[in-house]
């Protein structure tokens, strides 16, 4: 697994002050992740502790990535189109 530090930093920065469109995109991506079998909760019932077991990223921040369909399983294509 290759780590893209620039993508990670940008997603974190965006998550603190997203535009209206970025918020909508992030919510739609979160909905997809919510039912994904690769979603893992470190602490039960704590959304901030959910990670993607495919890439290891915290989902609450990964959904703010500005790159096109960065989901390792390519599940965000419809949202990103």
N, C-alpha and C positions, 0 to 999 in steps of 0.2 A: 504494500500500500504506500503510495507516494503522498506525502503531506505537502499541501499548498499553503504555506504560511501567509502569503498575501491574501488569499481567499478567506482564510480564517480571521485574520485581523480586520479585513473589510466588513465581514459579516457581523462581527462583534460591534464595530463602530456604528454600522447601520442600525443595529438593533436598539441602540440607545436613543436615536432620533430619526425614525423612519418617516418617509413621506406617506401620504395616504395610500398610494398605489403599492408601496413596499409593504405596508401593513396588511393590505388585502392579499397580496401574493403570499406573505408569510402565513397568514391564517389558513389559506387554501392548502399550502404545503403541509402545515401541521395536521390538518384533517386527514391527509393521505398517510402521514406517519402514524397517526393514532391507531390505525388498524393494521399497520405493517408488522409482520412477525419478527422483523429485525429490530424493532423498538424494544429497548430494555430499560427498566426502571431501576435505578440504584436504590432509591427509597420509595416505597409504595405510596401512591396517591400524591406524589410531589412532582408536578410537571417539570419543574426546573431540573430534576435529576434524571430525566429521560435522555438516553443516548442512542445513537444508531450503532448497532453492533457490527455493521458492515465497515464503517469508516472511523468509528469511535468518537464522532463529534457530538456535542450536546445539541439536541434537536431544537431547543428554544433559540439557539443562535444560528445553527446551520440554515434554518428556514429563511434567514435574512441574506443569504449569499446572493450577490448580484449576478453571478455567472448563470448561464443557461443550463437548466436541468443538471445540477451538480450531484443529484442523488446517485449513489453508487449503483442502485438497481434501476435507475432511469425511470422512476415512477412519477416524476414531476413534469414530464413533457407536456401534458395537456394543460396544466396550470401555467407553464411558462410560455406557451404559444400565444 
